[in-house]
């Protein structure tokens, strides 16, 4: 019986932890807009990379497009945070089927943002890996891996001991 309750508790705590983290990230980006705005501007402008002519055509130098990208990131983070907060409350209410579905959506949102957005597009397309000053690959990998581990945990099979243990 205790083992059947441990996994939902673990899922609740891990989902809540990721929800708290991304909520604080989004809050920080909203209340201290300029700090990470500079990060996005430098990555997209590719102004601290090796300036290889074969790559520099990819640079986005338009401040309007850079700001639009940054605002889109903040909106995505905020929506992911809200989804994960909802998932945490669903875990707490022992609505495990909905909680798993909701948490999966929020975690996949983060994996897309930090995996496809920061690791692939920022890291490779905009050559962020070349910058000593504006390289967020380690931070992106941490969030990507954390989200992936939590996603795996919430999808582990649970022993059925009652109708509310799904």
C-alpha positions in Angstrom: 0.0 0.0 0.0 2.8 2.5 0.9 4.6 1.9 -2.4 1.4 2.6 -4.4 1.2 6.0 -2.6 4.9 6.8 -3.0 4.8 7.3 -6.7 1.9 9.8 -6.8 3.5 11.7 -3.9 6.8 11.8 -5.8 5.0 12.9 -9.0 3.3 15.7 -7.0 6.5 16.9 -5.4 8.6 16.8 -8.7 5.8 18.5 -10.7 5.5 21.1 -8.0 9.3 21.7 -8.0 9.4 22.2 -11.8 6.3 24.4 -11.6 8.0 26.6 -8.9 11.2 26.8 -10.9 9.6 27.9 -14.2 7.3 30.2 -12.3 10.3 32.0 -10.8 12.0 32.0 -14.2 9.0 33.6 -15.9 8.5 36.0 -13.0 12.2 37.1 -13.2 12.0 37.6 -16.9 8.9 39.8 -16.5 10.1 41.8 -13.5 13.7 42.1 -14.7 12.9 42.3 -18.4 16.2 43.8 -19.6 18.6 41.2 -18.2 17.6 38.2 -20.3 16.4 40.5 -23.1 20.1 41.3 -23.6 20.9 37.6 -23.6 18.3 36.9 -26.4 19.5 40.0 -28.4 23.1 38.8 -28.3 22.3 35.2 -29.2 20.1 36.2 -32.1 22.5 38.9 -33.3 25.4 36.4 -33.1 27.6 39.3 -32.2 29.8 37.3 -29.7 30.4 34.3 -31.9 33.4 33.5 -34.2 31.7 35.7 -36.9 32.2 33.1 -39.6 30.9 34.4 -42.9 29.3 31.0 -43.6 27.1 31.4 -40.4 26.6 35.1 -40.0 23.8 35.3 -42.6 21.7 33.6 -39.9 21.9 36.5 -37.5 18.8 38.4 -36.6 19.7 42.0 -36.0 16.2 43.5 -35.9 15.5 44.7 -32.3 11.8 44.2 -33.0 12.2 40.6 -34.0 14.6 40.0 -31.1 12.1 41.5 -28.6 9.2 39.5 -30.2 11.3 36.3 -29.7 11.9 37.2 -26.1 8.3 38.0 -25.4 7.3 34.7 -27.0 9.7 32.9 -24.7 8.3 34.6 -21.6 4.7 33.8 -22.7 5.7 30.2 -23.3 7.3 30.0 -19.9 4.3 31.6 -18.2 1.9 29.2 -19.9 4.1 26.2 -19.0 4.2 27.4 -15.4 0.4 27.7 -15.2 0.0 24.3 -16.7 2.4 22.7 -14.2 0.8 24.5 -11.3 -2.5 23.1 -12.4 -0.9 19.6 -12.7 0.5 19.9 -9.2 -3.0 20.8 -7.8 -4.5 17.8 -9.7 -1.8 15.5 -8.2 -2.7 17.0 -4.8 -6.4 16.3 -5.4 -5.5 12.7 -6.4 -6.9 13.2 -9.9 -4.0 11.2 -11.2 -5.2 10.7 -14.8 -5.7 14.4 -15.3 -2.6 15.3 -13.4 -0.5 13.0 -15.5 -2.0 14.4 -18.7 -1.6 18.0 -17.6 1.9 17.5 -16.2 3.0 15.8 -19.4 1.8 18.8 -21.4 3.7 21.3 -19.2 6.9 19.2 -19.1 6.8 18.8 -22.9 6.4 22.5 -23.2 9.6 23.0 -21.3 11.4 20.3 -23.2 10.4 22.0 -26.4 11.5 25.4 -25.2 14.8 24.4 -23.7 15.6 21.5 -26.1 14.4 22.7 -29.5 14.5 26.5 -28.6 17.7 26.9 -26.6 19.8 23.8 -27.4 19.0 23.3 -31.0 18.0 26.7 -32.4 20.0 28.9 -30.0 22.9 26.6 -29.6 23.3 25.3 -33.1 21.5 27.6 -35.5 22.6 30.8 -33.8 25.9 29.2 -32.7 25.4 30.1 -29.1 28.1 27.5 -28.2 30.7 29.8 -29.7 30.0 32.6 -27.2 31.9 32.9 -24.0 29.6 35.6 -22.7 26.1 34.6 -23.9 26.1 30.9 -23.7 23.0 29.4 -22.0 23.5 25.8 -23.1 24.4 24.4 -19.6 21.3 26.0 -18.1 19.1 24.8 -20.9 20.4 21.3 -20.6 19.7 21.3 -16.9 16.0 22.3 -17.4 15.7 19.9 -20.4 17.0 16.9 -18.4 15.1 17.8 -15.2 11.9 18.0 -17.2 12.7 14.7 -18.9 13.4 12.9 -15.6 10.1 14.2 -14.1 8.3 13.1 -17.3 9.6 9.6 -16.9 8.7 9.4 -13.2 5.1 10.5 -13.7 4.7 7.8 -16.4 6.0 4.9 -14.3 3.4 2.3 -13.7 1.5 2.4 -10.4 0.3 -0.6 -8.5 -3.5 -0.4 -8.4 -4.8 -0.8 -4.9 -7.9 1.3 -5.2 -9.9 3.3 -7.8 -8.0 6.6 -6.9 -4.6 5.1 -7.5 -4.1 5.4 -11.3 
